[in-house]
Amino acid sequence: MSGPDVLLVLGAGLFAGLINAIVGSGSLLTFPVLLAIGYSPIVANVSNTVGMAFGNVSGVVGYRRELAGQRSRMLGLGVYSALGALAGAILLLALPERIFHGVVPVLVLLATVLVVVQPRLTALLEAHREHRYSAVALRAGVFLTAIYGGYFGAAQGVLLIGLMGLFLDEDLQRINALKNVLAAFTNGVAALVFAVFAHVSWPAAVLLAVSSVVGGQVGSAVGRRLAPGVLRAVIVVGGVAAVVKLLA
């Protein structure tokens, strides 16, 4: 990579780490940057996942106060995230890229709509939230989102927030913190698979890792100060931007 390419990747990683801590669609910035500087789609995808996994962990550390009392939930849902990520990473290496990309914009758009209507749906589902099938639906949703995350990953945070907002009786900030944990599980497992079985551009991955760690800390500091309504608006804007970027 040339000097300008290094600066471009560092800047993209910084902003993506910030966005991921708050919303979860930062890869829509870093992935096109890696393509623009000459990497093939698969190499760009796996290198991005490996690098941004460190930024996800940074977001978890930044939101650690909001994770108080959620240990069992993190571990329980984390298992489904890990299993889904493993399946998604295998699919990426085994199947043509075009197969899954056709449904990615639909999934992100659906998640954005869920974030918008989540307060009303939550009220409607409140009487049934403790039903045993609600827990099953949440786990299944986390597993399916992790398959998507292991395969492509961009905007999986929007999907997770929309999903968990329906089934968890929690403040949006605590849901956002849990989202960071599940995204870290997903990207971490996928990154391990790619590091062993895929061609990773380690210079790009290291640059993204360093810059996204910084971005994750900045994003956590900013995100926890946002009011729920503002945070919801940021998530919706991020989701819409993700759909537009994917369609483009």
N, C-alpha and C positions, 0 to 999 in steps of 0.2 A: 504493500500500500504506500502511496505517496503521502507527503506531509499533509496536504489538504484533505486527503481521504481519511487520515487518522483523526484530524480535527472534526471532520464531519461525523464520523462514527462516535467519537466521544460526546459531541453535542447531542446527537440523536439519543444516545444511551442515557444521558443526563435527564433530558426531558421525558423520555419514555419511563424511566424509573419514577419520576415525579408523578406522571399520569397514572402509572400502574398502582401506586400507593393510594390514589384517590378514586380512580375509576376502574382501570384495568384494560385499557386498549392501547398501551404504549407500543406494542409490536407493530401496529399499523404505521408507526413512524420509522422504527429501526429496520423492519423488513424491506421496505422500498429503498432505504438508503443503501443497504447491502447489495440489493439488485443493481442500483445505479452505479456502484463503483466496480461492478463486473462479476459478482458472484452469481452462480446459477441458482434457480429457485430453491432446489433442495438443499444445497450447501448454505444458502442464506437463511433458510428456515431453521435448520438444525443448529447452525452457529448462533443464531439469534436466541433460540431456546436455551442453549448452554449458557450464554452470557447473561441473559435477563433473569435466569434463575437466582443469581446472586442478588439482583435488585429486589426480587420478591422476598427474599429472606430479610433484606434491609427494611422493607415495608412492614414485615412482621415485628421486627424489633422496635420500629418507630411507633407501632400501634399496640405495644405490649400492655399498656394500662387498660385499654378497652377489651383485652382478652381475659381479664380477671374473671374467674368463675366459669370459664368456657373450656377447661381442660378436657373433660370427657367428651364434649361435643367436637372439639378439634380432633382428638384421636379417633373418635368413631367415624366422623365424616372423612377424615384424612385417609383412612383405609380405602374407602371407595374412590377417593381422588387418585390414590396411588395405583389402584388396579385399573381404573379407567385410563390413566396416563400411559400405563404399560401397553394397553390395547391400542391406544391412539398412535403411539410411537411405532408399534409394529405395523399398523396400517399404513403409516407414512412411508415406511421403508419397503412395503410389499405391494402397494397399489399405485396406479397412476394418479398424479396430483389432481387432475381435473375432476375426478369422481367426487371428491368431498367438497371442493371449492364451490360447486354449484349450489350447495345448501348453506354455505357459511353466511352470506348476507341475510338469508331468511332467519337463521337462528339469532343473529345479532339484532335484527329488527324486532323479532319477537321478544327478546330480552328487554329491549328499550321500552317497548309497549308495556311490559310487565312492571317496569320501574315506574312508569307514569301512572298506571292504574292500581299499583300495589296498595295504597292506603284503603281504597274502596274494596278491593278484593279481600284484603286482610280482615276488614270488618265483616264481610260476608262469610269468611271461613273461620271466624273466631270460635264459633260454637263447635267446630269440628277439628280444631287444631290439635287437640290432645288425642284424637282418634288414632288408633294404631296404624291405619292406612296412610295417615299424613306423614308419619315417620318413614314409612316405606317409600312413599312418593318422593320425599326429600332425598333419601339415599339414592334412589334410582336417578333422580335429576342430577345430583352431584356426580354420579358415575358417568352418565351420558355427557355431561359438560366436560368432564376430565378426558373422555375419549376425544372430544373436539380439541381440548387444550393440548393433549399430547400430539395430535395430528397437525394443528396449525397454531392455536393458542391466542391469536389476537382477539381482544374483546371478551375473553372468557370471564373476566371480572364482572362485566355487565350482565352476562348470563347468570353468574352466581348470585349477584345482588338481587336481581329480579326474582330468582328462584327462592332464595332464603327469606326474602322479604315476605313471601306468601305464607311460609310454613313456620317461621320462627317469631315468637312474640318478643322482639328485641328492638332496642334503639338502632337507628340506621348506622350510627358510628360503630357500634359493636358488631353489626353485621358486616360492615366494611372491613373491620379488623379480621373477622373470621374469613372473609373472602381472601384477604392477603395470605392467610395460612394455607387455605386450600389451593390457591394458585401456586404457592411455594412447593407444596406436595406434588402437584401436577408437573410443574416445570422441572422440579428436581429429579423426579423419576424419569421423565422423558429425556432430560439432559444426560443422565447416566447411560441410558440405552444408546443415545446418539454418540456419546463419547467412545463407546465400545464398538458399535456396529456401523456407524455412519462416518462420512468424511466431514470433519469439523474444521473450519478455518480458525485455528487457535488464536492468531493475532486479533481477528475481529471479535472473537468470543471474550478474550481478555479485556479488550478495550471497552466492550459493552458491560462486562462485569464490574469493572472499576467505576465507570461513570454512572451506571444504574444504581450502584450501592449509595452513592452520594445523592442521586435523585430520589431514591426511596426515603432517605432521611428528611430531605426537604419536603417531599410530598406528604409525609406523615405529619410534619409540623404544620403544614398548611391545611391539610384535610380535616384534622381534628378540631380546627377552629371554625369550620364552616357550620352554619346552622343546618338542620335537617332538610329544610326546603331548598336551601342553596346547594347543598350536597346532591340532592336529588336532581336539581336542574343541571349540575355539572355532569352527573352520570348520564342524563338524557342527551345532553349535547355531545358527550363522548360517544354514546351509542349511535346517534344519527351520523356523526362524522365517520364512525367506523363503517357503517353501511354504505355511505357515499364513496368512501375510499375503496372498499371492496368491489363495488359495482364499477368503479372507474378503472 
